[in-house]
Amino acid sequence: MIATKKIEFGDFQTPPGLAREIADFLRDSGETADIVVEPTCGRGSFVAAAMTAFPRAKAIYGFDINPAYVCEAANAAGQQDGRKLHLERRNFFQIDWTEFFSMLTGTVLVIGNPPWVTNSALGTLESDNLPEKTNFQGHNGFAAKTGKANFDISEWMLIKLTGALHRRVGCIAMLCKTSTARKLLRYAWLNRLNIGRCSLHLIDAQKHFGASVNAGLLIVHTGTVGCATTACVYPNLSFNRKSSTFGLAGKELVADVDEYQRLQDLDGASYYTWRSGVKHDAAGVMEFKHENGQFTNGRNEICNLELTYLFPLLKSSDIANGRLTPDRYVLVTQRTPSDDTASVMRNAPKTWSYLLAHADALDQRRSVIYAKRPRFSVFGIGDYTFAPWKVTISGLYKNCRFNVIGKHHDKPIVLDDTCYFIPCASEAEACLVCDLLNSDICQRFLRSQVFLDAKRPVTVDILNRIDLKKVAEHVNRSLEAQQYLSAAAGFNDKQPLLVFAGKTGY
Ligand SMILES: C[S@@+](CC[C@H](N)C(=O)[O-])C[C@H]1O[C@@H](n2cnc3c(N)ncnc32)[C@H](O)[C@@H]1O
């Protein structure tokens, strides 16, 4: 019960020593504060630290939803020294932050560490510790269904605070996941909020919070106009030794703005449509080890199945580690998403019996992508799934190398849903595309965009930015590329991409 509450309220109290280090660092790097605000103050580590580091602050506000924490924060803050200390039990979501800041005069420093929890975790707990409107990222229905609309509560809170403070001079200095910091900045830059001098200072979250996440202190200055849409990353709580500068390129963030700008001419049309692998959300019953001529599922049952719907499978870990000979198979029950799976009954009765016997796992799949679709459906399939050759990369690993995969025992190898790939008609086409993607210049371009600490460093948005025609020009392989890229653009109905037509000199 206590553990559940900790999850629900994203409750990771900042150790007082770290809060002091952060407050002192802010003061020593020139921050000033007439007013200090700790929006989710917990036991008050930041309240106490800010009182010491900013002795000239006229007022300090600390709010938390947990009344016991508010009492503890009052104890942590100790004797008041004539300044106004306002500690109150308040729900972040019920505060009108624009109105709140408008009542304060002077420079505002917002400091703290908002809850570490996502809306989907709260959904699982059936918690209502959520903002009223959650689609603030403006995702469409499909993105919401496929999980893109999942967000950190702290992201929502930081967006609220920045939006409420951006018209006046202030500073927001909050601990958060590095991914949350990036999402906030992307939102603020795209929505033209008045922010500038942004930096991210990495901390060791394992050491301080016992949590294996990438986290840091995000510093954002508000009330500044016409600033660059970039932020510097530092390995610690200092401004020495910058490790990188990330920023906005078009509508997306890139990890290394300088390198990206050097290679910007490779940012263009993708020609091919990048695909992801098969999704089924039931590995225990849909995937099989193949040993000594037998198929064994994840429940350790030996399964007697026709080969009709079984396909050799490579997973992200295989691709990232160069293990390209499959030892696993997966059941792919359809060729297109609209296929009726009842055909399995006619074509492969043993497979159909197997599916019925394991319907417990399949019927319970929670994702709405399976709702209103034939029983035992899979997702992320089409003609491309069965292409004889593929050029693939894992989305989950830092390894940005691409691999060519072909058939195994005369069946096309399929990939899991954490891999991305380009379907190819021939080995020659796949090898050329793979060579282009692995070329030095393309790898540099890719790495300039990839955030290596992200859960999915390589995304389809990043892959879609690679202009293979431009890459081919750089590595002097335009002539070979021409035939394949023209055909790919035509096949994918990307008429405007038929730029090779009529050109001479290739
Ligand atoms: C990650 S902890 C950090 C606490 C404190 N800021 C610190 O740095 O030690 C997040 C805090 O947010 C509080 N919290 C969670 N949901 C809240 C809400 N809706 N309104 C206000 N506080 C909330 C929790 O009780 C918890 O104390």
The ligand as an ORCA input file, in Angstrom:
! r2SCAN-3c Opt
* xyz 0 1
  C       9.764     13.542     -6.419
  S       8.990     13.994     -4.897
  C       9.983     15.384     -4.524
  C       9.641     16.103     -3.289
  C      10.445     17.371     -3.075
  N      10.187     18.295     -4.172
  C      11.915     17.082     -3.002
  O      12.628     17.490     -3.902
  O      12.315     16.410     -2.067
  C       7.458     14.595     -5.519
  C       6.535     15.220     -4.512
  O       5.365     15.610     -5.211
  C       4.263     15.496     -4.348
  N       3.054     15.478     -5.171
  C       2.601     14.481     -5.959
  N       1.466     14.854     -6.579
  C       1.216     16.133     -6.198
  C       0.184     17.066     -6.511
  N      -0.809     16.741     -7.340
  N       0.235     18.277     -5.956
  C       1.244     18.616     -5.100
  N       2.229     17.766     -4.739
  C       2.226     16.528     -5.301
  C       4.562     14.209     -3.590
  O       3.831     14.150     -2.374
  C       6.071     14.307     -3.384
  O       6.373     14.910     -2.163
*
